[in-house]
């Protein structure tokens, strides 16, 4: 027999209304958006402009319903937010095409854009991040985080929807990447697996401050590097080598490498 106080506490939580949509509903809707934008991901194809317009009309309707289920957390009417979001999709798609091009240009193993869209976890994580970021910009709470955490579970890549990431972004391999909420990333940046763009402090008092680094245009960050702090700026066209630990700004064109002593015992 379990303690009554424990069961009563759980019962109280179960009796509270659920004011956010189910995670499964969020995943299903935004997966369908990805499928609609990138038919390479699915066997379902649309044959004409009218069919595509109808598909996006249905997506807008589903998004409206999803947002209405959490209307008490929104500053505007759910239908207006959903309409504004749908109008953002062409620009999100345009930027995603630049990401595909950057991956194609920078990865010798990439055989085609089709392969990148269909099989690259880095691109999938970027796609869901950009969709989530667009929703966050409309002041929708919780749902963007649910979406990026779904991408995290699928790819091992953790990008907070609040991060600001410009076009032509490349994630190579990707597993273990962490990009914090107030990170700013410029154009033509390439990040390898295991990179952390994080905060120097996890104090709650810093919640409204810029806690994560700024990465300027053309930077390459190799595997295992850790860059921390809201005042840390990596200057344009710099190269940050593998396993580097960086907590201070570096100027444009800097090359930083971690040198490790290796001793072979015989």
C-alpha atoms as one frame of an Amber mdcrd trajectory, in Angstrom:
protein
   0.000   0.000   0.000   1.431   3.383  -1.022   1.359   6.337   1.402  -1.938
   8.222   1.207  -0.207  11.621   1.243   1.817  10.629  -1.824  -1.287   9.479
  -3.705  -3.230  12.607  -2.749  -0.403  14.794  -4.030  -0.398  12.967  -7.361
  -4.191  13.061  -7.530  -4.107  16.837  -7.146  -1.728  17.128 -10.114  -3.887
  14.823 -12.226  -6.936  16.953 -11.481  -5.342  20.104 -12.910  -6.348  21.075
 -16.476  -3.751  20.496 -19.188  -3.284  23.941 -20.724  -0.691  23.003 -23.341
  -1.122  20.729 -26.379   0.023  17.127 -26.305   3.622  16.551 -27.379   2.410
  14.009 -29.934   0.187  16.642 -31.576   3.101  19.091 -31.831   5.375  16.459
 -33.350   2.733  15.331 -35.851   1.887  18.834 -37.065   5.443  20.037 -37.546
   6.558  16.751 -39.079   3.823  17.299 -41.663   5.168  20.813 -42.291   8.631
  19.353 -42.932   7.127  16.715 -45.231   5.231  19.384 -47.152   8.324  21.552
 -47.589  10.633  18.636 -48.356   8.911  15.758 -50.173  12.294  13.989 -50.142
  11.373  13.049 -46.557   8.196  11.181 -47.475   6.341   9.207 -50.114   3.412
  11.654 -50.010   3.638  14.152 -52.879   1.301  16.905 -54.078   0.546  17.143
 -57.758  -0.247  20.828 -58.273  -0.298  24.315 -56.759  -3.928  23.995 -55.680
  -3.172  20.811 -53.730  -0.245  22.490 -52.002  -2.362  25.512 -51.099  -4.974
  23.188 -49.632  -2.248  21.399 -47.648  -1.036  24.669 -46.140  -4.613  25.739
 -45.440  -5.063  22.519 -43.465  -1.763  23.102 -41.636  -2.948  26.590 -40.672
  -6.245  25.184 -39.426  -4.487  22.503 -37.358  -2.077  25.064 -35.931  -5.007
  27.304 -35.006  -6.659  24.441 -33.144  -3.413  23.571 -31.394  -2.910  27.176
 -30.286  -6.524  27.540 -29.171  -5.934  24.702 -26.730  -3.456  27.025 -24.980
  -5.159  30.373 -25.688  -4.835  31.465 -22.064  -1.048  31.579 -22.524  -1.200
  33.722 -25.678  -1.284  37.493 -26.031  -3.243  37.381 -29.300  -5.949  35.305
 -30.920  -4.764  31.848 -31.949  -6.078  32.242 -35.490  -4.117  35.463 -36.042
  -0.909  33.876 -34.755  -1.394  30.818 -36.967  -1.936  33.039 -40.012   1.178
  35.077 -39.235   3.170  31.884 -38.832   2.068  30.468 -42.184   3.186  33.716
 -43.817   6.664  33.146 -42.350   7.072  29.719 -43.957   8.360  30.880 -47.388
  11.201  32.783 -45.697  11.986  29.867 -43.380  12.112  27.627 -46.447  14.420
  30.048 -48.270  16.873  30.061 -45.376  16.745  26.268 -45.121  17.731  26.057
 -48.789  20.860  28.080 -47.929  21.625  25.600 -45.144  21.340  22.721 -47.619
  23.688  24.516 -50.006  26.204  25.161 -47.226  26.199  21.492 -46.227  26.540
  20.435 -49.861  29.483  22.790 -50.409  31.264  21.914 -47.176  30.859  18.154
 -46.804  32.879  15.997 -49.242  30.726  12.999 -48.297  27.488  14.686 -49.437
  26.514  13.210 -52.791  23.362  15.240 -53.412  20.904  17.671 -51.886  18.424
  14.789 -51.788  20.788  12.850 -49.501  21.184  15.841 -47.180  17.431  16.369
 -46.861  16.651  12.672 -46.482  19.488  11.396 -44.332  21.441  14.161 -42.552
  20.517  14.593 -38.869  22.190  18.014 -38.862  19.805  19.312 -41.492  16.791
  17.795 -39.728  17.746  19.485 -36.449  18.269  22.813 -38.229  14.894  22.505
 -39.973  12.981  21.922 -36.747  14.972  24.654 -35.005  14.052  27.194 -37.715
  10.383  26.212 -37.564  10.434  26.460 -33.758  12.287  29.782 -33.807   9.645
  31.278 -36.111   6.947  30.293 -33.643   8.903  31.668 -30.681   9.184  35.014
 -32.477   5.385  35.162 -32.344   5.543  34.821 -28.530   4.187  31.290 -28.458
   5.425  29.595 -25.254   6.323  25.946 -24.649   5.543  24.609 -28.148   8.863
  25.761 -29.678  10.759  24.048 -26.853   8.741  20.849 -27.287   9.668  20.917
 -30.962  13.413  21.410 -30.512  13.501  18.791 -27.751  11.864  16.384 -30.191
  14.663  17.158 -32.654  17.134  16.640 -29.806  15.699  13.190 -29.088  15.890
  12.242 -32.778  19.361  13.605 -33.576  21.307  14.225 -30.372  21.524  17.910
 -31.364  20.194  20.383 -28.783  19.437  23.838 -30.241  17.380  26.143 -28.066
  14.622  27.800 -30.143  15.666  31.197 -28.782  19.104  31.089 -30.418  19.613
  33.470 -33.352  21.166  31.596 -36.280  21.726  33.257 -39.650  21.684  31.579
 -43.059  24.130  29.073 -44.595  24.468  27.162 -41.318  26.191  23.768 -41.322
  26.126  21.042 -38.699  28.508  18.204 -39.595  27.762  14.853 -37.909  26.134
  16.751 -35.048  25.742  14.346 -32.137  26.237  16.085 -28.812  25.981  19.675
 -30.049  24.460  22.160 -27.577  23.465  25.687 -28.650  22.177  27.812 -25.772
  19.186  30.157 -25.707  20.983  33.484 -26.203  23.587  32.263 -28.685  24.038
  34.377 -31.820  25.487  32.715 -34.929  26.324  34.572 -38.131  26.344  33.479
 -41.770  28.382  30.580 -43.170  29.201  29.036 -39.774  30.122  25.351 -39.538
  29.940  23.319 -36.331  31.101  19.753 -35.758  29.931  17.141 -33.267  30.277
  17.650 -29.533  30.449  21.456 -29.645  28.926  23.399 -26.746  27.936  27.051
 -27.053  26.988  27.587 -23.458  26.857  29.859 -20.425  29.566  30.524 -17.865
  26.958  30.595 -15.092  23.635  28.853 -14.624  22.354  31.361 -12.076  18.612
  32.057 -12.396  19.407  35.728 -11.861  20.921  35.741 -15.357  17.806  34.355
 -17.058  17.019  37.608 -18.892  20.639  38.356 -19.822  22.763  37.257 -22.787
  24.512  34.226 -21.354  25.795  32.475 -24.460  28.476  33.404 -27.010  28.331
  35.248 -30.302  29.835  33.467 -33.308  30.478  35.799 -36.225  30.363  35.020
 -39.974  32.519  32.308 -41.494  33.630  30.622 -38.257  34.449  26.905 -38.131
  34.232  25.125 -34.757  35.691  21.628 -34.629  34.606  18.615 -32.588  34.469
  18.829 -28.826  35.096  22.575 -28.548  33.400  24.451 -25.702  32.739  28.195
 -25.986  31.121  29.864 -22.988  29.817  33.248 -21.877  27.537  36.007 -23.092
  30.416  38.418 -23.559  32.480  35.937 -25.570  32.686  36.840 -29.269  34.437
  34.663 -31.829  35.528  36.986 -34.603  34.646  36.396 -38.247  36.497  33.704
 -40.228  38.133  32.244 -37.119  38.903  28.550 -36.653  38.342  26.950 -33.255
  40.089  23.590 -33.074  38.860  20.389 -31.480  38.577  20.215 -27.685  39.348
  23.921 -27.205  37.894  25.508 -24.045  37.208  29.194 -24.733  35.769  31.781
 -22.331  37.097  35.023 -23.820  36.650  36.856 -27.101  39.021  36.362 -30.004
  39.478  38.744 -32.960  38.679  38.137 -36.604  40.780  35.495 -38.332  42.000
  33.810 -35.134  43.078  30.158 -35.155  42.986  28.358 -31.803  44.086  24.771
 -31.309  44.247  22.505 -28.286  47.596  20.765 -27.955  47.493  17.585 -25.970
  50.544  15.694 -24.798  50.353  12.042 -25.751  52.616   9.570 -23.966  52.981
   6.061 -25.346  53.951   3.545 -22.703  55.782   0.459 -23.898
